[in-house]
Amino acid sequence: MIMFDKLNEECGVFGVYNTKAEDTSQLIYYGLFALQHRGQESAGIAVSDGEQVNYYKDEGLVQEVFDPKLLNFLSGIHGIGHVRYSTTGGTTYENAQPVVIVSSVVGQMALAHNGNLVNTKELMTDLESQGATFQSSTDSETILKLVAKNAIETGDVAEAIRMTMGVIKGGYSILILTPDKLYAFRDPMGLRPLVMGKLDDSYVFASESCAIDSIKADIIRDVKPGEIISVDRDGIHSEQVPTNGTHICSFEFVYFARTDSVIDNLNVYEARVNMGKRLFAETGRMADIVIDIPDSGTSAALGYSEASGIPFSKGFYRNAYIGRTFISPKQDMREIGVNFKLSPIRRNVEGKSVIMIDDSIVRGTTITRIVKSLRRAGAKEVHVMITSPPVKYSCFYGIDTPTRSQLIAARKPVEDIAIEIGADSLSYLSHDGLDASLADASLGICKACFDGIYPVPIEDVK
């Protein structure tokens, strides 16, 4: 399998409290399809008809896991769905979501979770000492069992969620389904995104606004950091837990989110165009053409082109038919595999000095192969521009980040990285440039993977 050199988001969530029960699972299916970029390892849907929760989940893409027969089986008035890329726990069926408690004192419950906790081990140990058993290795099951335990004590799920939020630490956006209600809540810092919308009399929740747009629903607003929303037959209810500063993940705008999404009032396309413009303002680098590494580099490349006056040109053909894995029989065949994913358009780059825009460099392996492929296609010069600062630190809030020893920017200065990847020059967006590009977001910004400043201090939860 070729491991492409990118950070990966853990997952995407989608939920609906639907007044037209006959199409609940179909709405969730389309919402998950719009969030497929956030996770390609497993997919699942859980629905309730008001009394009984039914669910199905499996490894694979949304369109591989579900068919019309399954969607018809999953009938109900409200439900939740999930697409997963594993960070906590491995890639197994048991770790697919939604996580479901089939029977308990408080009834059935299902949970879909985007993010990662930093104190899972401590919480699991405490629950196990009280007799709890676990079917998976995810923090998501830990959260659900905490909510169930607290609900038994309080008799109220919303209060149980509030109690749970008081002890779990990290970044999360979570949907919980009970037989008669749908709950949505977001960590008090707002590290992971969650958006609320409305379709006729139905309420919709999603990791990104593009999923709400996909079912032709109207976007209402972002769920606030620390907000707990519940929806039932009587309508929508909201309560707030205390917050102390907000920190939406900057990588949502740099790479994770779809270009047509709006997160915390900032349009992702606009943010990436601004990153490209700032790169030119900071470097002044000129060349014959500007090209992108699709898709996250495209908007920034257009911004760089607009600011510099250098023509934008497509540098690569992207093969849309390569799925989640690509088999390479030998290690030395990996470079060929990368070429299948992104193939240089020789006519556009041959004999030219090229500015190539990408969102980040993690290990440095894939971008090295891409630069080599441009050289083979006849590019005279290759200047690599990155729309974020150097990735120097691991993330603990829901991003699959390698250890620091594997992060090339944690080990080498920019000049040495440029030599290693074979570029004529390498430039990163400055921290000030990233801040300016994201200045219109309604929340503060987490840049822990760039600056090592963790909003939830890791040492506090050891």
MINUPA-449790 format. One record per residue (C-alpha): x, y, z. Coordinates in pm, whole numbers, plus 50000, padded with zeros to 5 digits. Layout:
// MINUPA-449790
XYZ ...
// end
This chain:
// MINUPA-449790
500005000050000 501305034749920 501165057550221 500685092350079 502595119050265 499705138150423 498175143750762 494785127050786 491595138150957 490045111651179 486465112451052 483265130250962 479845129451130 476355136051000 473015135051178 469385144151117 466195146351320 463795141051032 460065148251012 459825127150695 460785093350831 460835075650497 464055092350379 466155095650696 468785069650603 468985083150247 469695118250378 472445104550603 473875084550311 474165115750094 475575135750383 478275109550444 479045108350072 479775145750086 482095139450384 483945109950227 487165130450206 487325130250587 487565092450616 487765063250374 488295033350601 484795026250730 481255039750725 478165034550938 474605046250997 472345042551303 468665052551300 465755052251544 462045048651470 461205064151806 461485031751999 464215010051846 467745018651724 468964999151421 472415002751270 474854989751014 478564996750969 481454981150784 484904987750644 484935005350308 483695036450131 480115048750179 478965035849841 480625002149908 479054997450252 475455007450173 472964997349906 469235005249863 468174973850051 470234983450357 469005019350348 465395007350337 466094985350640 467485015450827 464185034050853 463465059051129 462685094551231 466215104151324 469705090451287 473455095851273 476255085151039 480025083551037 482995080150805 486295070750965 490025074250928 491655057651226 493825076451475 492935060751811 492635023251755 493435004251441 491484998551122 489084971051222 485364964751204 485104968051582 486445003551562 483995014151291 481285038351401 478635046251512 479435029851846 476235014251980 475095003152324 472354978052243 470904976052590 471474994452915 469495008053207 468955040253009 468085022652682 469835021152348 472415047352252 474605053051946 477515077251908 479415092151614 482605110451703 485095132651519 488265140151713 490545124851971 490885124952348 494225127852523 493155110652846 491455079352706 493695054552888 492995070353225 489225070953160 489125034853036 491065022853340 488625040253570 485585025653390 487094990753388 487654993053764 483904998553791 483124967553584 482914981753231 484094960752937 485144973452594 484584958852248 486944982852067 490125002652126 488635036952050 488095067052269 484615069252112 483385038552302 484865053252619 482865085352571 479615066552511 480075044652817 480785075253028 477585091552904 475605059652973 477085056653323 476305092953403 472805089753259 472085061253500 473135083653788 471245114653676 468335100753477 468975127553213 471115123152901 471805160452855 473085162853212 475095130953155 476725147252851 477525178153057 479175156453325 481125137353060 482395169452902 483785178553242 486195149153242 487075141852878 489985162252740 490855168352376 489105178452057 485725164551961 482455169751781 479925143051878 476435131651783 474485108552016 471315090551918 468755077252166 465385061952076 463605095652105 466285122752076 469345134651885 472165152252071 475005172851921 477905187552118 481345202352056 484425204552276 484685236952480 487565249852269 485945242551933 488935222951804 486815201251574 484085216551356 480335210251371 477625228151174 473835229151218 471285232350939 467575228850868 465615210850597 461945220250615 461105210250975 464115187051013 467375196251187 470715185251043 474245183951189 477495177951000 481265181351030 481215205050732 478695227850566 479245210650229 477335180450363 474375202350461 474465218650117 474515184349954 471005175950079 469725211049992 469285220950355 469815256250485 472805263050706 471785278551039 475115282951218 478105265251368 477525246651691 479265267951952 482285255052143 480955238652459 477355238652334 475015208952389 472065207652150 469205182852175 466385177651926 463135159151986 459455161251888 459135193652086 461875210851887 465445221451954 467045228852292 470495243152371 472675246952677 476245258552725 479145245652933 481895269953039 484625277652784 488025293852817 489265305052476 488555289452136 490925271351899 489515257751572 492075235151401 493995255051139 494515223650930 490795223150852 491455253650635 494905243350514 493965208350397 491145187950555 487965206350464 486365206450123 486905238649929 483165246549919 482755244650298 482375273450543 483785266850891 483185291051177 482185318250932 485285314950714 484975302250356 487635275650298 488185286149935 488715322250039 491155312150313 493265291750069 493275319249807 494505342850079 497275318250168 498475318849808 498425356649796 500355358650122 502975334449991 503715357949703 503735388349933 506265370950157 508535355849891 508155376449574 509175345249381 508645347649004 508555319548748 507015310348413 503935292948554 502195284848881 500865249448923 498995231849200 499045198049367 495305191049353 493015195749526 493975215149838 496735234149656 494495246349374 492855276149543 496175288249683 497815285049341 495065306749195 495705332149471 499445332049402 498785336449031 496405365349091 498825383349324 501935377849109 500495379748759 502165346348676 499885324248464 498205295248643 498455262248460 497475226648544 500685207948616 499235173648688 496575149748576 494985135048886 493765099248846 490325098349009 490085060548983 492725051049237 490965041849559 492045040249920 494865015649855 497195008549569 499184976349572 502934978949517 504684945049497 508084959949573 509364989849765 511095003549455 507775004149269 506295030649499 507515059249281 505565044648989 502535042749216 502755079749299 502895087148926 499605068948879 498035092249135 499535124548993 500935124248643 502735155848516 501305172648207 504525174748006 503265200547758 502595225548038 505835221848235 508535212547983 511305238547960 509685261248217 510465273848565 507615261948780 506175273549112 504395243549265 501875250349545 501075224049807 499485225550152 502115208650370 505155186150390 505005158750653 507655131950600 508885145850269 508705112950080 505855119249839 506775154749748 510295142549664 508805118549409 506535145849271 509465169749221 511375141849045 508405135648818 508375172348715 512085170248636 511485139748418 508715158848242 511255185548150 510675213048407 513645236548407 513225247848769 510895236249047 510165260649330 508005245049603 505645267749796 503795255050104 500595271950227 501325265150595 504285268250832 506545237650879 504815208451054 507105202751354 504865187851623 502415159151664 498695165251705 496715148551985 493255161751901 492115140751607 494775142851337 496845112851237 500275128451284 503515108551277 505885110651572 508225140651573 511125118851462 509245112551135 508405149251071 511065162250835 510665198550951 511295188051312 514675174151210 515965197150937 516065234150847 514195246250539 517355248250327 518195211750392 514615200750322 514775218349985 517915198749898 516405165750016 513225169549810 515195181049505 513625215749476 515415246749350 513835265249641 511375258549922 509225284350097 506665280050374 503905304350470 504885322850788 502945320251112 501855356451068 500785348250712 498625319350831 497095340751104 496245367950851 494735342650610 492435329250883 491695362451051 488025362250948 487255329851134 484915335651428 487105314451661 490735315251765 493115292051580 494965261151698 498425258251538 499865231851771 501295211051485 503205241951373 504175259451698 503905232351967 501495253252176 498795228652282 495415243552389 494875212752607 498325208552767 499415172652719 501245170953051 497995178953233 496445145953134 499315121353177 
// end
